[in-house]
């Protein structure tokens, strides 16, 4: 699944691209602190205990996390396939990066989108 040029994507595609950026940061942190690889399974266990049952995406994640290598999981997290995009939308990797880093990524994407909108509006006014 490829991404359109920034600004030519819809809100869901922007969200997917931002999620990919979050997972790049998550993988960077996991490489710095490999002990954090336990966090996703702990999250899945906690969510299942709280909810009584496991969502389909979380069942898939549990299987992935218990049967694949870390390198395979990393490739899956960074893939632009529809399957990886779906998995990132229900990520168990919550808590790997801190709130400040997460906020910076969200702000960067908001700033990029607003700049694109300003340029687009300016161009539209110049063409009138």
C-alpha positions as CSV (number, residue, x, y, z in Angstrom):
1,X,0.0,0.0,0.0
2,X,1.7,3.2,-1.1
3,X,1.1,6.6,0.2
4,X,0.1,9.6,-1.9
5,X,2.1,12.8,-1.8
6,X,1.5,14.7,1.4
7,X,-1.7,16.8,1.1
8,X,-3.2,14.6,-1.6
9,X,-4.1,12.0,1.0
10,X,-7.3,11.8,2.9
11,X,-7.5,12.0,6.7
12,X,-7.2,8.2,7.1
13,X,-4.1,8.1,5.0
14,X,-2.6,10.9,7.0
15,X,-3.4,9.0,10.2
16,X,-1.8,5.9,8.7
17,X,1.4,7.8,7.8
18,X,1.6,9.3,11.2
19,X,1.1,5.8,12.8
20,X,4.0,4.6,10.6
21,X,6.2,7.5,12.0
22,X,5.2,6.5,15.5
23,X,6.3,2.9,14.9
24,X,9.6,4.0,13.5
25,X,10.2,5.8,16.8
26,X,9.0,2.8,18.7
27,X,11.4,0.5,16.9
28,X,14.3,3.0,17.5
29,X,13.5,2.8,21.2
30,X,13.2,-1.0,21.2
31,X,16.7,-1.2,19.6
32,X,18.0,1.1,22.4
33,X,16.2,-0.8,25.2
34,X,15.6,-4.4,24.1
35,X,14.0,-5.2,27.5
36,X,11.0,-3.2,26.3
37,X,10.0,-6.0,23.9
38,X,8.1,-7.5,26.8
39,X,5.7,-4.5,26.9
40,X,3.5,-5.4,24.0
41,X,2.6,-8.8,25.4
42,X,2.1,-7.3,28.9
43,X,-0.3,-4.8,27.3
44,X,-2.2,-7.6,25.5
45,X,-2.5,-9.5,28.7
46,X,-3.7,-6.5,30.6
47,X,-6.3,-5.6,28.0
48,X,-7.6,-9.1,27.8
49,X,-8.0,-9.2,31.6
50,X,-9.8,-5.8,31.6
51,X,-12.1,-6.7,28.7
52,X,-12.7,-10.4,29.3
53,X,-12.0,-11.2,25.6
54,X,-9.5,-10.3,23.0
55,X,-10.1,-8.3,19.9
56,X,-9.2,-9.9,16.6
57,X,-6.3,-7.6,16.0
58,X,-5.0,-8.3,19.4
59,X,-5.3,-12.1,18.8
60,X,-3.2,-11.6,15.6
61,X,-0.7,-9.5,17.5
62,X,-0.3,-12.2,20.2
63,X,0.4,-14.8,17.6
64,X,2.9,-12.6,15.9
65,X,4.7,-11.6,19.1
66,X,5.0,-15.2,20.2
67,X,6.0,-16.9,16.9
68,X,8.1,-14.4,15.0
69,X,11.5,-13.0,15.4
70,X,12.1,-9.4,16.5
71,X,13.5,-8.6,13.0
72,X,10.3,-10.1,11.4
73,X,8.2,-8.0,13.7
74,X,10.2,-4.9,12.9
75,X,9.7,-5.5,9.1
76,X,6.0,-5.9,9.7
77,X,5.8,-2.7,11.7
78,X,7.5,-0.7,9.0
79,X,5.7,-2.3,6.0
80,X,3.2,-0.2,4.0
81,X,1.0,-3.2,3.3
82,X,-2.7,-3.1,4.2
83,X,-2.1,-5.8,6.7
84,X,0.6,-3.9,8.5
85,X,-1.5,-0.7,8.4
86,X,-4.3,-2.6,10.0
87,X,-2.0,-4.0,12.7
88,X,-0.6,-0.6,13.5
89,X,-4.1,0.7,14.1
90,X,-4.4,-1.7,17.0
91,X,-0.9,-1.6,18.2
92,X,0.1,-3.2,21.5
93,X,3.3,-1.2,21.5
94,X,1.7,1.5,23.7
95,X,4.1,2.8,26.3
96,X,7.4,2.2,24.4
97,X,7.9,5.9,23.6
98,X,7.1,8.6,26.1
99,X,4.3,11.1,25.7
100,X,6.6,14.0,24.7
101,X,8.0,12.0,21.8
102,X,4.5,11.0,20.7
103,X,3.3,14.6,21.0
104,X,6.2,15.8,18.8
105,X,5.3,13.3,16.1
106,X,1.7,14.4,16.2
107,X,2.7,18.1,16.1
108,X,5.1,17.6,13.2
109,X,2.3,16.0,11.1
110,X,-0.2,18.7,12.1
111,X,2.4,21.4,11.1
112,X,3.2,19.7,7.8
113,X,-0.5,19.5,7.0
114,X,-1.2,23.1,7.9
115,X,1.7,24.3,5.8
116,X,0.4,22.3,2.8
117,X,-3.1,23.8,3.3
118,X,-1.7,27.3,3.4
119,X,0.3,26.8,0.2
120,X,-2.7,25.3,-1.5
121,X,-5.0,28.1,-0.5
122,X,-2.4,30.7,-1.5
123,X,-2.0,29.0,-4.9
124,X,-5.7,28.9,-5.3
125,X,-6.0,32.6,-4.6
126,X,-3.2,33.5,-7.0
127,X,-4.9,31.6,-9.8
128,X,-8.2,33.4,-9.5
